[in-house]
């Protein structure tokens, strides 16, 4: 499988196929899960999905950066960034290994 992107529609279709819910119910379910994850992250909290990984919001402080074209130093404002840390189980699956211990 070469560089295929999974969309919301793909997730809804997978839920529809596997759970037998209607397409509308499948869509509502996927949207509710994504909204809950998004709202939790927006509050700055961590989302941990067992055997999948964790979404972590990190605070980055102000720092001085440099424009690579001109070399001029510019301040980079403080911000929050989203980081994904895969679980050991996910790392093992990606590398084609047997399932590792769950974190």
Jmol script that loads the backbone (N, CA, C; Angstrom):
load data "model"
ATOM      1  N   UNK A   1       0.851  -1.171   0.000  1.00  0.00           N
ATOM      2  CA  UNK A   1       0.000   0.000   0.000  1.00  0.00           C
ATOM      3  C   UNK A   1       0.897   1.234   0.000  1.00  0.00           C
ATOM      4  N   UNK A   2       0.765   2.048  -1.024  1.00  0.00           N
ATOM      5  CA  UNK A   2       1.677   3.178  -1.186  1.00  0.00           C
ATOM      6  C   UNK A   2       1.002   4.506  -0.850  1.00  0.00           C
ATOM      7  N   UNK A   3       1.425   5.133   0.243  1.00  0.00           N
ATOM      8  CA  UNK A   3       1.033   6.495   0.610  1.00  0.00           C
ATOM      9  C   UNK A   3      -0.440   6.815   0.404  1.00  0.00           C
ATOM     10  N   UNK A   4      -1.327   6.043   0.969  1.00  0.00           N
ATOM     11  CA  UNK A   4      -2.748   6.320   0.892  1.00  0.00           C
ATOM     12  C   UNK A   4      -3.159   7.083   2.138  1.00  0.00           C
ATOM     13  N   UNK A   5      -3.932   8.132   1.954  1.00  0.00           N
ATOM     14  CA  UNK A   5      -4.430   8.917   3.076  1.00  0.00           C
ATOM     15  C   UNK A   5      -5.826   8.434   3.445  1.00  0.00           C
ATOM     16  N   UNK A   6      -6.046   8.213   4.720  1.00  0.00           N
ATOM     17  CA  UNK A   6      -7.354   7.810   5.205  1.00  0.00           C
ATOM     18  C   UNK A   6      -8.119   9.076   5.609  1.00  0.00           C
ATOM     19  N   UNK A   7      -9.310   9.230   5.064  1.00  0.00           N
ATOM     20  CA  UNK A   7     -10.123  10.421   5.335  1.00  0.00           C
ATOM     21  C   UNK A   7     -11.240  10.094   6.327  1.00  0.00           C
ATOM     22  N   UNK A   8     -11.966  11.121   6.751  1.00  0.00           N
ATOM     23  CA  UNK A   8     -13.127  10.919   7.618  1.00  0.00           C
ATOM     24  C   UNK A   8     -14.141  10.005   6.941  1.00  0.00           C
ATOM     25  N   UNK A   9     -14.323  10.224   5.644  1.00  0.00           N
ATOM     26  CA  UNK A   9     -15.274   9.399   4.888  1.00  0.00           C
ATOM     27  C   UNK A   9     -14.838   7.930   4.920  1.00  0.00           C
ATOM     28  N   UNK A  10     -13.537   7.683   4.817  1.00  0.00           N
ATOM     29  CA  UNK A  10     -13.021   6.305   4.880  1.00  0.00           C
ATOM     30  C   UNK A  10     -13.298   5.692   6.258  1.00  0.00           C
ATOM     31  N   UNK A  11     -13.096   6.482   7.326  1.00  0.00           N
ATOM     32  CA  UNK A  11     -13.365   5.993   8.668  1.00  0.00           C
ATOM     33  C   UNK A  11     -14.852   5.687   8.848  1.00  0.00           C
ATOM     34  N   UNK A  12     -15.693   6.574   8.345  1.00  0.00           N
ATOM     35  CA  UNK A  12     -17.144   6.358   8.433  1.00  0.00           C
ATOM     36  C   UNK A  12     -17.546   5.087   7.697  1.00  0.00           C
ATOM     37  N   UNK A  13     -16.976   4.874   6.526  1.00  0.00           N
ATOM     38  CA  UNK A  13     -17.282   3.684   5.736  1.00  0.00           C
ATOM     39  C   UNK A  13     -16.818   2.418   6.462  1.00  0.00           C
ATOM     40  N   UNK A  14     -15.657   2.470   7.106  1.00  0.00           N
ATOM     41  CA  UNK A  14     -15.145   1.321   7.850  1.00  0.00           C
ATOM     42  C   UNK A  14     -16.060   0.993   9.022  1.00  0.00           C
ATOM     43  N   UNK A  15     -16.531   2.005   9.736  1.00  0.00           N
ATOM     44  CA  UNK A  15     -17.459   1.782  10.848  1.00  0.00           C
ATOM     45  C   UNK A  15     -18.755   1.185  10.312  1.00  0.00           C
ATOM     46  N   UNK A  16     -19.245   1.718   9.200  1.00  0.00           N
ATOM     47  CA  UNK A  16     -20.460   1.218   8.566  1.00  0.00           C
ATOM     48  C   UNK A  16     -20.318  -0.263   8.212  1.00  0.00           C
ATOM     49  N   UNK A  17     -19.188  -0.623   7.604  1.00  0.00           N
ATOM     50  CA  UNK A  17     -18.957  -2.000   7.169  1.00  0.00           C
ATOM     51  C   UNK A  17     -18.799  -2.958   8.348  1.00  0.00           C
ATOM     52  N   UNK A  18     -18.064  -2.536   9.376  1.00  0.00           N
ATOM     53  CA  UNK A  18     -17.725  -3.453  10.471  1.00  0.00           C
ATOM     54  C   UNK A  18     -18.791  -3.548  11.556  1.00  0.00           C
ATOM     55  N   UNK A  19     -19.507  -2.452  11.808  1.00  0.00           N
ATOM     56  CA  UNK A  19     -20.474  -2.459  12.907  1.00  0.00           C
ATOM     57  C   UNK A  19     -21.917  -2.612  12.439  1.00  0.00           C
ATOM     58  N   UNK A  20     -22.153  -2.380  11.180  1.00  0.00           N
ATOM     59  CA  UNK A  20     -23.510  -2.527  10.667  1.00  0.00           C
ATOM     60  C   UNK A  20     -24.443  -1.385  11.034  1.00  0.00           C
ATOM     61  N   UNK A  21     -23.895  -0.282  11.507  1.00  0.00           N
ATOM     62  CA  UNK A  21     -24.721   0.900  11.757  1.00  0.00           C
ATOM     63  C   UNK A  21     -25.093   1.519  10.413  1.00  0.00           C
ATOM     64  N   UNK A  22     -26.077   2.401  10.410  1.00  0.00           N
ATOM     65  CA  UNK A  22     -26.392   3.107   9.165  1.00  0.00           C
ATOM     66  C   UNK A  22     -25.236   4.050   8.839  1.00  0.00           C
ATOM     67  N   UNK A  23     -25.195   4.512   7.615  1.00  0.00           N
ATOM     68  CA  UNK A  23     -24.117   5.438   7.226  1.00  0.00           C
ATOM     69  C   UNK A  23     -24.189   6.721   8.051  1.00  0.00           C
ATOM     70  N   UNK A  24     -25.392   7.197   8.305  1.00  0.00           N
ATOM     71  CA  UNK A  24     -25.556   8.427   9.101  1.00  0.00           C
ATOM     72  C   UNK A  24     -25.073   8.199  10.532  1.00  0.00           C
ATOM     73  N   UNK A  25     -25.436   7.061  11.134  1.00  0.00           N
ATOM     74  CA  UNK A  25     -24.993   6.755  12.493  1.00  0.00           C
ATOM     75  C   UNK A  25     -23.478   6.575  12.548  1.00  0.00           C
ATOM     76  N   UNK A  26     -22.923   5.943  11.527  1.00  0.00           N
ATOM     77  CA  UNK A  26     -21.470   5.752  11.461  1.00  0.00           C
ATOM     78  C   UNK A  26     -20.764   7.097  11.390  1.00  0.00           C
ATOM     79  N   UNK A  27     -21.294   7.982  10.559  1.00  0.00           N
ATOM     80  CA  UNK A  27     -20.714   9.317  10.423  1.00  0.00           C
ATOM     81  C   UNK A  27     -20.805  10.082  11.739  1.00  0.00           C
ATOM     82  N   UNK A  28     -21.964  10.007  12.397  1.00  0.00           N
ATOM     83  CA  UNK A  28     -22.144  10.695  13.681  1.00  0.00           C
ATOM     84  C   UNK A  28     -21.174  10.166  14.734  1.00  0.00           C
ATOM     85  N   UNK A  29     -20.976   8.854  14.749  1.00  0.00           N
ATOM     86  CA  UNK A  29     -20.063   8.233  15.712  1.00  0.00           C
ATOM     87  C   UNK A  29     -18.626   8.701  15.495  1.00  0.00           C
ATOM     88  N   UNK A  30     -18.171   8.663  14.240  1.00  0.00           N
ATOM     89  CA  UNK A  30     -16.804   9.102  13.922  1.00  0.00           C
ATOM     90  C   UNK A  30     -16.635  10.575  14.279  1.00  0.00           C
ATOM     91  N   UNK A  31     -17.611  11.404  13.917  1.00  0.00           N
ATOM     92  CA  UNK A  31     -17.532  12.838  14.226  1.00  0.00           C
ATOM     93  C   UNK A  31     -17.492  13.084  15.728  1.00  0.00           C
ATOM     94  N   UNK A  32     -18.287  12.332  16.492  1.00  0.00           N
ATOM     95  CA  UNK A  32     -18.312  12.502  17.952  1.00  0.00           C
ATOM     96  C   UNK A  32     -16.962  12.145  18.565  1.00  0.00           C
ATOM     97  N   UNK A  33     -16.360  11.058  18.106  1.00  0.00           N
ATOM     98  CA  UNK A  33     -15.050  10.643  18.633  1.00  0.00           C
ATOM     99  C   UNK A  33     -13.991  11.689  18.290  1.00  0.00           C
ATOM    100  N   UNK A  34     -13.964  12.130  17.039  1.00  0.00           N
ATOM    101  CA  UNK A  34     -12.968  13.126  16.634  1.00  0.00           C
ATOM    102  C   UNK A  34     -13.175  14.455  17.365  1.00  0.00           C
ATOM    103  N   UNK A  35     -14.436  14.843  17.575  1.00  0.00           N
ATOM    104  CA  UNK A  35     -14.728  16.087  18.288  1.00  0.00           C
ATOM    105  C   UNK A  35     -14.251  15.989  19.736  1.00  0.00           C
ATOM    106  N   UNK A  36     -14.476  14.843  20.383  1.00  0.00           N
ATOM    107  CA  UNK A  36     -14.043  14.659  21.776  1.00  0.00           C
ATOM    108  C   UNK A  36     -12.523  14.730  21.886  1.00  0.00           C
ATOM    109  N   UNK A  37     -11.826  14.071  20.960  1.00  0.00           N
ATOM    110  CA  UNK A  37     -10.356  14.119  20.953  1.00  0.00           C
ATOM    111  C   UNK A  37      -9.887  15.551  20.738  1.00  0.00           C
ATOM    112  N   UNK A  38     -10.473  16.224  19.762  1.00  0.00           N
ATOM    113  CA  UNK A  38     -10.083  17.600  19.443  1.00  0.00           C
ATOM    114  C   UNK A  38     -10.331  18.546  20.616  1.00  0.00           C
ATOM    115  N   UNK A  39     -11.504  18.445  21.243  1.00  0.00           N
ATOM    116  CA  UNK A  39     -11.833  19.320  22.380  1.00  0.00           C
ATOM    117  C   UNK A  39     -10.882  19.083  23.552  1.00  0.00           C
ATOM    118  N   UNK A  40     -10.555  17.825  23.800  1.00  0.00           N
ATOM    119  CA  UNK A  40      -9.644  17.490  24.896  1.00  0.00           C
ATOM    120  C   UNK A  40      -8.255  18.074  24.638  1.00  0.00           C
ATOM    121  N   UNK A  41      -7.768  17.942  23.404  1.00  0.00           N
ATOM    122  CA  UNK A  41      -6.451  18.486  23.058  1.00  0.00           C
ATOM    123  C   UNK A  41      -6.452  20.011  23.118  1.00  0.00           C
ATOM    124  N   UNK A  42      -7.542  20.628  22.701  1.00  0.00           N
ATOM    125  CA  UNK A  42      -7.635  22.095  22.738  1.00  0.00           C
ATOM    126  C   UNK A  42      -7.540  22.617  24.168  1.00  0.00           C
ATOM    127  N   UNK A  43      -7.988  21.806  25.136  1.00  0.00           N
ATOM    128  CA  UNK A  43      -7.869  22.186  26.557  1.00  0.00           C
ATOM    129  C   UNK A  43      -6.462  21.955  27.089  1.00  0.00           C
ATOM    130  N   UNK A  44      -5.584  21.376  26.270  1.00  0.00           N
ATOM    131  CA  UNK A  44      -4.203  21.149  26.688  1.00  0.00           C
ATOM    132  C   UNK A  44      -3.993  19.812  27.371  1.00  0.00           C
ATOM    133  N   UNK A  45      -4.996  18.939  27.328  1.00  0.00           N
ATOM    134  CA  UNK A  45      -4.877  17.638  27.973  1.00  0.00           C
ATOM    135  C   UNK A  45      -4.344  16.595  26.995  1.00  0.00           C
ATOM    136  N   UNK A  46      -3.796  15.525  27.540  1.00  0.00           N
ATOM    137  CA  UNK A  46      -3.254  14.429  26.736  1.00  0.00           C
ATOM    138  C   UNK A  46      -4.362  13.429  26.425  1.00  0.00           C
ATOM    139  N   UNK A  47      -4.330  12.882  25.209  1.00  0.00           N
ATOM    140  CA  UNK A  47      -5.266  11.821  24.818  1.00  0.00           C
ATOM    141  C   UNK A  47      -4.441  10.562  24.600  1.00  0.00           C
ATOM    142  N   UNK A  48      -4.738   9.513  25.390  1.00  0.00           N
ATOM    143  CA  UNK A  48      -4.015   8.245  25.261  1.00  0.00           C
ATOM    144  C   UNK A  48      -4.984   7.183  24.772  1.00  0.00           C
ATOM    145  N   UNK A  49      -4.656   6.574  23.642  1.00  0.00           N
ATOM    146  CA  UNK A  49      -5.448   5.482  23.090  1.00  0.00           C
ATOM    147  C   UNK A  49      -4.618   4.217  23.235  1.00  0.00           C
ATOM    148  N   UNK A  50      -5.054   3.340  24.111  1.00  0.00           N
ATOM    149  CA  UNK A  50      -4.314   2.128  24.416  1.00  0.00           C
ATOM    150  C   UNK A  50      -4.026   1.331  23.147  1.00  0.00           C
ATOM    151  N   UNK A  51      -2.824   0.817  23.042  1.00  0.00           N
ATOM    152  CA  UNK A  51      -2.327   0.032  21.902  1.00  0.00           C
ATOM    153  C   UNK A  51      -2.195   0.850  20.616  1.00  0.00           C
ATOM    154  N   UNK A  52      -2.422   2.156  20.701  1.00  0.00           N
ATOM    155  CA  UNK A  52      -2.284   3.021  19.526  1.00  0.00           C
ATOM    156  C   UNK A  52      -1.214   4.070  19.767  1.00  0.00           C
ATOM    157  N   UNK A  53      -1.438   4.926  20.763  1.00  0.00           N
ATOM    158  CA  UNK A  53      -0.455   5.956  21.081  1.00  0.00           C
ATOM    159  C   UNK A  53      -1.082   7.104  21.842  1.00  0.00           C
ATOM    160  N   UNK A  54      -0.297   8.142  22.060  1.00  0.00           N
ATOM    161  CA  UNK A  54      -0.749   9.307  22.815  1.00  0.00           C
ATOM    162  C   UNK A  54      -0.563  10.574  22.001  1.00  0.00           C
ATOM    163  N   UNK A  55      -1.572  11.441  22.082  1.00  0.00           N
ATOM    164  CA  UNK A  55      -1.479  12.775  21.506  1.00  0.00           C
ATOM    165  C   UNK A  55      -1.195  13.706  22.673  1.00  0.00           C
ATOM    166  N   UNK A  56      -0.100  14.441  22.588  1.00  0.00           N
ATOM    167  CA  UNK A  56       0.359  15.279  23.692  1.00  0.00           C
ATOM    168  C   UNK A  56       0.497  16.718  23.208  1.00  0.00           C
ATOM    169  N   UNK A  57      -0.023  17.659  24.016  1.00  0.00           N
ATOM    170  CA  UNK A  57       0.137  19.081  23.712  1.00  0.00           C
ATOM    171  C   UNK A  57       1.358  19.571  24.481  1.00  0.00           C
ATOM    172  N   UNK A  58       2.314  20.124  23.752  1.00  0.00           N
ATOM    173  CA  UNK A  58       3.539  20.640  24.391  1.00  0.00           C
ATOM    174  C   UNK A  58       3.595  22.156  24.241  1.00  0.00           C
ATOM    175  N   UNK A  59       4.111  22.783  25.270  1.00  0.00           N
ATOM    176  CA  UNK A  59       4.302  24.236  25.258  1.00  0.00           C
ATOM    177  C   UNK A  59       5.714  24.539  24.769  1.00  0.00           C
ATOM    178  N   UNK A  60       5.817  25.401  23.775  1.00  0.00           N
ATOM    179  CA  UNK A  60       7.142  25.834  23.302  1.00  0.00           C
ATOM    180  C   UNK A  60       7.304  27.304  23.665  1.00  0.00           C
ATOM    181  N   UNK A  61       8.419  27.609  24.272  1.00  0.00           N
ATOM    182  CA  UNK A  61       8.668  28.982  24.692  1.00  0.00           C
ATOM    183  C   UNK A  61       9.128  29.858  23.538  1.00  0.00           C
ATOM    184  N   UNK A  62       9.219  31.149  23.830  1.00  0.00           N
ATOM    185  CA  UNK A  62       9.704  32.101  22.830  1.00  0.00           C
ATOM    186  C   UNK A  62      11.190  31.838  22.583  1.00  0.00           C
ATOM    187  N   UNK A  63      11.592  31.998  21.346  1.00  0.00           N
ATOM    188  CA  UNK A  63      13.000  31.812  21.004  1.00  0.00           C
ATOM    189  C   UNK A  63      13.335  32.681  19.801  1.00  0.00           C
ATOM    190  N   UNK A  64      14.615  32.786  19.540  1.00  0.00           N
ATOM    191  CA  UNK A  64      15.085  33.551  18.391  1.00  0.00           C
ATOM    192  C   UNK A  64      15.348  32.579  17.247  1.00  0.00           C
ATOM    193  N   UNK A  65      14.741  32.857  16.116  1.00  0.00           N
ATOM    194  CA  UNK A  65      14.968  32.060  14.916  1.00  0.00           C
ATOM    195  C   UNK A  65      15.703  32.894  13.886  1.00  0.00           C
ATOM    196  N   UNK A  66      16.028  32.275  12.786  1.00  0.00           N
ATOM    197  CA  UNK A  66      16.770  32.985  11.747  1.00  0.00           C
ATOM    198  C   UNK A  66      16.113  32.704  10.396  1.00  0.00           C
ATOM    199  N   UNK A  67      15.899  33.758   9.627  1.00  0.00           N
ATOM    200  CA  UNK A  67      15.384  33.600   8.278  1.00  0.00           C
ATOM    201  C   UNK A  67      16.510  32.967   7.449  1.00  0.00           C
ATOM    202  N   UNK A  68      16.302  31.751   6.920  1.00  0.00           N
ATOM    203  CA  UNK A  68      17.388  31.075   6.212  1.00  0.00           C
ATOM    204  C   UNK A  68      17.819  31.783   4.923  1.00  0.00           C
ATOM    205  N   UNK A  69      16.919  32.556   4.348  1.00  0.00           N
ATOM    206  CA  UNK A  69      17.248  33.243   3.099  1.00  0.00           C
ATOM    207  C   UNK A  69      18.099  34.494   3.336  1.00  0.00           C
ATOM    208  N   UNK A  70      17.703  35.271   4.370  1.00  0.00           N
ATOM    209  CA  UNK A  70      18.384  36.545   4.604  1.00  0.00           C
ATOM    210  C   UNK A  70      19.355  36.503   5.792  1.00  0.00           C
ATOM    211  N   UNK A  71      19.165  35.541   6.676  1.00  0.00           N
ATOM    212  CA  UNK A  71      20.022  35.463   7.859  1.00  0.00           C
ATOM    213  C   UNK A  71      19.590  36.387   8.980  1.00  0.00           C
ATOM    214  N   UNK A  72      18.478  37.105   8.800  1.00  0.00           N
ATOM    215  CA  UNK A  72      18.000  38.042   9.802  1.00  0.00           C
ATOM    216  C   UNK A  72      17.362  37.266  10.958  1.00  0.00           C
ATOM    217  N   UNK A  73      17.721  37.660  12.189  1.00  0.00           N
ATOM    218  CA  UNK A  73      17.139  37.022  13.364  1.00  0.00           C
ATOM    219  C   UNK A  73      15.741  37.579  13.605  1.00  0.00           C
ATOM    220  N   UNK A  74      14.812  36.681  13.924  1.00  0.00           N
ATOM    221  CA  UNK A  74      13.441  37.085  14.216  1.00  0.00           C
ATOM    222  C   UNK A  74      12.959  36.314  15.436  1.00  0.00           C
ATOM    223  N   UNK A  75      12.154  36.972  16.286  1.00  0.00           N
ATOM    224  CA  UNK A  75      11.625  36.244  17.449  1.00  0.00           C
ATOM    225  C   UNK A  75      10.501  35.297  17.012  1.00  0.00           C
ATOM    226  N   UNK A  76      10.500  34.093  17.560  1.00  0.00           N
ATOM    227  CA  UNK A  76       9.428  33.132  17.324  1.00  0.00           C
ATOM    228  C   UNK A  76       8.597  33.114  18.596  1.00  0.00           C
ATOM    229  N   UNK A  77       7.314  33.411  18.451  1.00  0.00           N
ATOM    230  CA  UNK A  77       6.435  33.544  19.611  1.00  0.00           C
ATOM    231  C   UNK A  77       6.190  32.196  20.294  1.00  0.00           C
ATOM    232  N   UNK A  78       5.855  32.227  21.589  1.00  0.00           N
ATOM    233  CA  UNK A  78       5.537  30.985  22.289  1.00  0.00           C
ATOM    234  C   UNK A  78       4.267  30.379  21.686  1.00  0.00           C
ATOM    235  N   UNK A  79       4.195  29.054  21.669  1.00  0.00           N
ATOM    236  CA  UNK A  79       3.022  28.406  21.103  1.00  0.00           C
ATOM    237  C   UNK A  79       2.887  27.001  21.666  1.00  0.00           C
ATOM    238  N   UNK A  80       1.734  26.414  21.383  1.00  0.00           N
ATOM    239  CA  UNK A  80       1.495  25.024  21.764  1.00  0.00           C
ATOM    240  C   UNK A  80       1.553  24.186  20.492  1.00  0.00           C
ATOM    241  N   UNK A  81       2.161  23.014  20.597  1.00  0.00           N
ATOM    242  CA  UNK A  81       2.263  22.121  19.441  1.00  0.00           C
ATOM    243  C   UNK A  81       1.714  20.746  19.838  1.00  0.00           C
ATOM    244  N   UNK A  82       1.210  20.039  18.852  1.00  0.00           N
ATOM    245  CA  UNK A  82       0.669  18.709  19.065  1.00  0.00           C
ATOM    246  C   UNK A  82       1.694  17.673  18.639  1.00  0.00           C
ATOM    247  N   UNK A  83       1.933  16.703  19.518  1.00  0.00           N
ATOM    248  CA  UNK A  83       2.912  15.651  19.259  1.00  0.00           C
ATOM    249  C   UNK A  83       2.201  14.304  19.390  1.00  0.00           C
ATOM    250  N   UNK A  84       2.508  13.384  18.484  1.00  0.00           N
ATOM    251  CA  UNK A  84       1.974  12.025  18.598  1.00  0.00           C
ATOM    252  C   UNK A  84       3.104  11.097  18.973  1.00  0.00           C
ATOM    253  N   UNK A  85       2.875  10.300  20.010  1.00  0.00           N
ATOM    254  CA  UNK A  85       3.869   9.315  20.442  1.00  0.00           C
ATOM    255  C   UNK A  85       3.232   7.937  20.319  1.00  0.00           C
ATOM    256  N   UNK A  86       3.677   7.130  19.350  1.00  0.00           N
ATOM    257  CA  UNK A  86       3.074   5.803  19.174  1.00  0.00           C
ATOM    258  C   UNK A  86       3.400   4.883  20.346  1.00  0.00           C
ATOM    259  N   UNK A  87       2.466   3.974  20.630  1.00  0.00           N
ATOM    260  CA  UNK A  87       2.692   2.994  21.691  1.00  0.00           C
ATOM    261  C   UNK A  87       3.677   1.938  21.198  1.00  0.00           C
ATOM    262  N   UNK A  88       4.186   1.162  22.123  1.00  0.00           N
ATOM    263  CA  UNK A  88       5.090   0.067  21.745  1.00  0.00           C
ATOM    264  C   UNK A  88       4.376  -0.951  20.858  1.00  0.00           C
ATOM    265  N   UNK A  89       3.082  -1.158  21.112  1.00  0.00           N
ATOM    266  CA  UNK A  89       2.294  -2.080  20.298  1.00  0.00           C
ATOM    267  C   UNK A  89       2.240  -1.578  18.857  1.00  0.00           C
ATOM    268  N   UNK A  90       1.990  -0.278  18.684  1.00  0.00           N
ATOM    269  CA  UNK A  90       1.917   0.310  17.338  1.00  0.00           C
ATOM    270  C   UNK A  90       3.276   0.258  16.652  1.00  0.00           C
ATOM    271  N   UNK A  91       4.333   0.558  17.390  1.00  0.00           N
ATOM    272  CA  UNK A  91       5.683   0.491  16.810  1.00  0.00           C
ATOM    273  C   UNK A  91       5.976  -0.914  16.303  1.00  0.00           C
ATOM    274  N   UNK A  92       5.592  -1.919  17.090  1.00  0.00           N
ATOM    275  CA  UNK A  92       5.818  -3.310  16.690  1.00  0.00           C
ATOM    276  C   UNK A  92       5.012  -3.654  15.439  1.00  0.00           C
ATOM    277  N   UNK A  93       3.762  -3.215  15.382  1.00  0.00           N
ATOM    278  CA  UNK A  93       2.927  -3.484  14.196  1.00  0.00           C
ATOM    279  C   UNK A  93       3.511  -2.837  12.949  1.00  0.00           C
ATOM    280  N   UNK A  94       3.967  -1.607  13.084  1.00  0.00           N
ATOM    281  CA  UNK A  94       4.542  -0.889  11.943  1.00  0.00           C
ATOM    282  C   UNK A  94       5.784  -1.601  11.423  1.00  0.00           C
ATOM    283  N   UNK A  95       6.558  -2.166  12.343  1.00  0.00           N
ATOM    284  CA  UNK A  95       7.788  -2.861  11.959  1.00  0.00           C
ATOM    285  C   UNK A  95       7.577  -4.336  11.647  1.00  0.00           C
ATOM    286  N   UNK A  96       6.306  -4.774  11.616  1.00  0.00           N
ATOM    287  CA  UNK A  96       6.000  -6.151  11.251  1.00  0.00           C
ATOM    288  C   UNK A  96       6.383  -7.181  12.290  1.00  0.00           C
ATOM    289  N   UNK A  97       6.512  -6.739  13.537  1.00  0.00           N
ATOM    290  CA  UNK A  97       6.868  -7.644  14.627  1.00  0.00           C
ATOM    291  C   UNK A  97       5.611  -8.142  15.315  1.00  0.00           C
ATOM    292  N   UNK A  98       5.764  -9.173  16.101  1.00  0.00           N
ATOM    293  CA  UNK A  98       4.628  -9.660  16.891  1.00  0.00           C
ATOM    294  C   UNK A  98       4.238  -8.577  17.897  1.00  0.00           C
ATOM    295  N   UNK A  99       3.027  -8.621  18.366  1.00  0.00           N
ATOM    296  CA  UNK A  99       2.516  -7.625  19.287  1.00  0.00           C
ATOM    297  C   UNK A  99       3.366  -7.568  20.549  1.00  0.00           C
ATOM    298  N   UNK A 100       3.827  -6.357  20.856  1.00  0.00           N
ATOM    299  CA  UNK A 100       4.618  -6.142  22.080  1.00  0.00           C
ATOM    300  C   UNK A 100       3.669  -5.946  23.253  1.00  0.00           C
ATOM    301  N   UNK A 101       4.217  -5.869  24.439  1.00  0.00           N
ATOM    302  CA  UNK A 101       3.385  -5.604  25.621  1.00  0.00           C
ATOM    303  C   UNK A 101       2.714  -4.253  25.488  1.00  0.00           C
ATOM    304  N   UNK A 102       1.463  -4.186  25.929  1.00  0.00           N
ATOM    305  CA  UNK A 102       0.711  -2.943  25.886  1.00  0.00           C
ATOM    306  C   UNK A 102       1.245  -1.974  26.911  1.00  0.00           C
ATOM    307  N   UNK A 103       1.237  -0.623  26.564  1.00  0.00           N
ATOM    308  CA  UNK A 103       1.709   0.312  27.579  1.00  0.00           C
ATOM    309  C   UNK A 103       0.630   0.701  28.527  1.00  0.00           C
TER     310      UNK A 103
END
end "model"
wireframe off; spacefill off
backbone 0.3
color backbone group
